[in-house]
Amino acid sequence: MKTLFALAMLAALQSGGPTAAQFEAALAAACPEQRAQTRNVACARAEQGSIQFECRYELRAADGSWARHAAILQQAEGEWVWIDGPTPCEGESEAILN
């Protein structure tokens, strides 16, 4: 088990971060009830040596306007997982924090 965890950590450290499609999949998994529209997704390692990535993106609000946001994603068991950041969950018309 320790070896598997170490391999996952190494893969995350070598990773260039999630692609836009992987970012969308992580957001959809974090907020499956709502279909969020995003654009201009760009991710970079949160800190040197970190396994977490900060992704900056624009999220479309209910009124059609675009607002800039940031989220933290991390790779776990081969998938990108939404750690923190606004999502349009729980039927709210505006983005909320998870």
WOKAUR-V363061 format. One line per field, one symbol per residue. phi: phi as a letter, one per 40 degrees, with the letter a starting at -180 (. if undefined). psi: psi as a letter, one per 40 degrees, with the letter a starting at -180 (. if undefined). burial: # if it has 24 or more other ideal C-beta (glycine too) atoms within 12 Angstrom, else .. A space follows every 50 residues. Layout:
phi: ???
psi: ???
burial: ???
//
This chain:
phi: .cccccccccccccccgccdcccdccccccaccbccbbafcabadcadgc ccbcbbabbccdcgcbbcabbbbacafgbcbccaicbccggccbcbcc
psi: dddddddddddddeieiiidddddddddddgedihihiifhhiihdihei eihhhhihhhideeihiiiiihiihhfeihhhdiiiififeidiiii.
burial: ...........#..#.##...#######.##..#.#.#..#.#....... ##########........#######....####.#####.....#...
//
